[in-house]
């Protein structure tokens, strides 16, 4: 399945226009966490400005299936309870 990894806060959305093919939500979580690690390594000082930002993993219909807060620990990522993928 193709999922999209959008960066969002209350005001802005930076959409992922390409998406990534993943086999399940656990792989999607790993992709999102890897993305977060790369962002942190690229410029650690930027992490101080991430309050309120998150990575929303969305399906082709735009439904959020996973959300990770950028200013919290990596372990906070968990699949959405209300959405099941086939």
C-alpha positions as CSV (number, residue, x, y, z in Angstrom):
1,X,0.0,0.0,0.0
2,X,1.2,3.5,-0.7
3,X,1.2,5.9,2.3
4,X,2.1,9.6,2.5
5,X,4.2,11.2,5.3
6,X,2.9,14.7,5.7
7,X,4.6,17.2,8.1
8,X,1.9,19.3,9.9
9,X,1.2,21.7,12.7
10,X,-2.0,23.6,13.5
11,X,-1.5,26.1,10.7
12,X,0.6,24.5,8.0
13,X,0.9,21.2,6.1
14,X,3.9,20.1,4.1
15,X,2.5,17.3,2.0
16,X,4.4,14.2,0.9
17,X,3.4,14.1,-2.8
18,X,5.3,10.9,-3.6
19,X,4.5,8.5,-0.8
20,X,6.2,5.3,0.1
21,X,5.1,1.7,-0.6
22,X,4.8,-0.2,2.7
23,X,3.5,-3.6,3.6
24,X,1.8,-2.7,6.9
25,X,1.5,0.0,9.6
26,X,4.5,-1.3,11.4
27,X,6.7,-0.7,8.3
28,X,5.0,2.7,8.0
29,X,6.0,3.5,11.6
30,X,9.6,2.5,10.9
31,X,9.7,4.8,7.8
32,X,8.3,7.7,9.8
33,X,10.7,7.2,12.6
34,X,13.6,7.0,10.1
35,X,12.4,10.2,8.6
36,X,12.3,11.8,12.0
37,X,15.9,10.6,12.8
38,X,17.2,12.0,9.5
39,X,15.5,15.4,10.3
40,X,17.1,15.5,13.7
41,X,20.6,14.5,12.4
42,X,20.5,17.1,9.6
43,X,20.1,20.0,12.0
44,X,19.6,19.2,15.7
45,X,19.0,22.9,16.5
46,X,15.8,22.8,14.4
47,X,14.3,20.2,16.8
48,X,13.8,23.0,19.3
49,X,11.3,24.6,16.9
50,X,9.2,21.4,16.4
51,X,6.7,22.1,19.2
52,X,3.3,21.3,17.7
53,X,4.6,19.7,14.6
54,X,3.9,16.0,13.7
55,X,4.3,13.5,10.9
56,X,0.8,12.3,9.8
57,X,0.9,9.1,7.8
58,X,-2.1,9.2,5.5
59,X,-3.6,6.8,3.0
60,X,-4.6,7.6,-0.6
61,X,-8.0,8.8,0.6
62,X,-6.3,11.3,3.0
63,X,-7.2,9.4,6.2
64,X,-4.6,9.6,9.0
65,X,-3.5,6.1,9.9
66,X,-0.6,7.0,12.1
67,X,0.7,10.2,13.8
68,X,4.0,11.0,15.4
69,X,4.6,14.2,17.4
70,X,8.0,15.6,16.4
71,X,8.7,17.1,19.9
72,X,8.1,13.9,21.8
73,X,10.0,10.6,22.2
74,X,10.1,8.3,19.2
75,X,8.3,5.7,21.2
76,X,5.1,7.8,21.1
77,X,4.2,6.6,17.6
78,X,1.3,4.2,17.4
79,X,-1.1,3.2,14.7
80,X,-4.5,4.9,14.7
81,X,-7.0,2.8,16.7
82,X,-10.0,3.9,14.5
83,X,-8.5,3.0,11.1
84,X,-7.7,-0.5,9.7
85,X,-6.0,-1.0,6.4
86,X,-6.4,-3.9,4.1
